[in-house]
Amino acid sequence: MSASVNLVNIAADLAVDDAKVTPGLLGFLVFAALGVATWFLAKSMNRQFKKVDFVEQPEATKE
């Protein structure tokens, strides 16, 4: 029984207080990099869409 109590005490000691956990500078930098990459991808996608010249052909009727 003392082994299980010891494991509970160790787990309680290792538990992290959720109020103290923050993403920090690294989290912000990763988030900012993802935002900038998304912006560049959207800009590139719009540029590629402007190059597309699409004229729909009417369907030929079969008789």
N, C-alpha and C positions, 0 to 999 in steps of 0.2 A: 504494500500500500504506500510505503514511503517513496517508492520510485515514481509512482504516478503523481504524487503530490509535488515531488521535486521537478517533474517535467512541467507541471502547471505553473510553478513558480518561475522556472526558466523562461517559459513562453510569455508569461506576464512581464518579465523583465525585458524581454526582447521586443515587446510590442511597441510600436511607434505611435506617438500621439498625432492624430490626424490634423489637429490645429497647427502643428509645427511643420508639416510637410508642405513644401512649395516647389513649383517646377524650377524656379531659379533662373539664372541667366542662360544656362544651356537650353532649357526648355523654351525660353523666349526666342533664342537664336534659331533653334530648329523650326519653330512655328513661323518665324519671320521668313526663313529661307523657303519654306513650303509655300508661303503666300507669294513671294517674289517669283518662284518657279511657276506657279499657277498663272500669274499675270503674264509672264513671257509665253507660256504655252497658249493661252487664250489669244494673245496678240498674233502669234504665228498662225494659229488656226484661222483667224479672221483674214489674214493676208492670203492664205491658201484658198479660202472660200471665194475671195474676190477674183482669183484667177480662173475659176470654173466658169465656163460658158456653156450653159445647158439650155437647149431648146427642145421641148417635148414634141415628138412626132405623133400625129394622130394615128390611131390604130387602123390598120387596113381591114376592110370588111371582107369576110369570106362569103362567097356565093356559090 
